[in-house]
Amino acid sequence: MSSNHGIPAPTLPSRIRGSLLGGALGDALGYAVVSDSIADIRERFGAQGLAGFEDLQGPCHFSDDTQLTLYTVDGLVEALEWANSGVGADVNACLWLAYLRWLATQGEDAGPSAPAPQPRWIDGNEVLRQRRHPDKVCISGLASGEMGTAMRPVNPEARGAGTVMRSAPFGLVPHITPDAVYKLSADAAALTHGHPAARQSAGIFSLLIHRLVSGEELRDAADGVTAHAATLVDVAPELPQRLEAALRLAEKADVGPEELLQVLGGGWTAEEALAVALYAVLATLPAEAADAQPAVHFRRALAVAVNHSGGSDTAGSLAGNILGALYGEACLPAEWLEALEAPEVIRGMADQLVKVTTGEG
């Protein structure tokens, strides 16, 4: 069986592992330059910027983007474990409890009104207890001790990228409808961020991952979710505007980091981060499917995603999630995986998701 982008179609387990590992690789690459302007990046790495892990010295740490993505996996796994045993569970409550456990790893307290979640395997991994500039809005929303909902979100004006950065796993769960994928993701975003653009961006990103995992071609999936974003009830207009701008920009030649920043923004808000990542993966997509070399596409897209004056870690993370879902593990550069921090923890969480969704493992 061949995929429609010129390589053998990856299995679902490969897409799950590829998306989670790819996101961590992009996160770690971007985290190395997250506080740097493009001028700073060029001064450190030359005119072409940061090309890959081979340009870095020392450990390649990932950020809270990967930490929270893995805790999203854990919340979904717990809900699916209950479902597989015949017991219905409130998925958003499982996610909230998972995020509260992440909050505790960051040395923060949700207060006496919040429940005390039971520890799970993920909590025993020291790498996830490191404080890597955690998203302030995620911290404040969870530290409120209140479970936000779509009707009553905490931080109602918050629109930062802390929602999209953790939302790939919703698209990795097979056998659920696109509407369910969107709702699960947007509802989980409301646990910390209340602005419609933040919640809708998370949902649309999860739908993009879902379409790719279902075997859709990248351009078709990007066009599809961009069109869908414009039809959302009470849509935040910033979201379809940014996505449409990303599609247009990806058709241009010789777009530099300065133009990227001017047209799409710095990736600090949810819709900007998604737009930058979408642009990065589309602008580097080979013109002919037969020319697709997954690892080459991955390297080129990640370089675009992180070499700018904005939120390099989140843009890199999202781009890695997207390409891992598209190609599976085939796109992950082996030498980058060798340099990545704690890949066994990421694989461990991926394998848990594979097991509860497919029975494999």
Salt bridges, closest charged atoms under 4 A:
ASP36 OD2 - ARG44 NH1 2.65
GLU54 OE2 - ARG299 NH1 3.36
ASP74 OD2 - ARG101 NH2 2.61
ASP74 OD2 - ARG120 NE 2.97
GLU81 OE1 - ARG120 NH1 3.24
GLU108 OE2 - ARG131 NH2 3.17
ASP123 OD1 - ARG101 NH1 3.02
ASP135 OD1 - HIS193 NE2 3.86
ASP187 OD2 - LYS183 NZ 2.61
GLU216 OE2 - ARG211 NH1 2.87
GLU238 OE2 - ARG159 NH2 3.09
GLU258 OE2 - ARG42 NH1 2.82
GLU259 OE2 - LYS252 NZ 2.54
GLU271 OE2 - ARG159 NH2 2.51
GLU272 OE2 - ARG242 NH2 3.36
GLU335 OE2 - ARG299 NH2 2.03
GLU341 OE2 - HIS61 ND1 2.80
GLU341 OE2 - ARG132 NH2 2.90
ASP351 OD1 - ARG17 NE 2.71
